[in-house]
Amino acid sequence: MTADLPRLTPQKEPPLPLPERHVLLCTSDSCRKRGARKVCKALRKALAERGLKRRVQLVPVDCLKQCGHGPMALVYPDATWYAGLERDDVPRLVEEHLEGGKPLEARLYRRAHGKRGEG
């Protein structure tokens, strides 16, 4: 004989917050040799310090297939490509693009954005 158990009602969970932007950062051998780990570490730290970890998702990826131009990053939903990123670029990248919505002109990847960029 089974005891009468109270019926469990499903609890509504708050909706999962969706990031406003995703930063795909290449971590291939080519980009690592050019400093991708330093860029990744600096970016992770800057996002945390500015309280952006929920608004901006940093996603290290195996390869963005643009070897020789790195460290490379691709920011969505903007579809903005960056080439030759350095650790020193991170504060401006976070402030100007990830917070302010204005791409960091000096590091735009010219194969994707024309002559105004790097690479």
Order of alpha helices (4+ residues) and beta strands (2+ residues): beta-alpha-alpha-beta-beta-beta-alpha
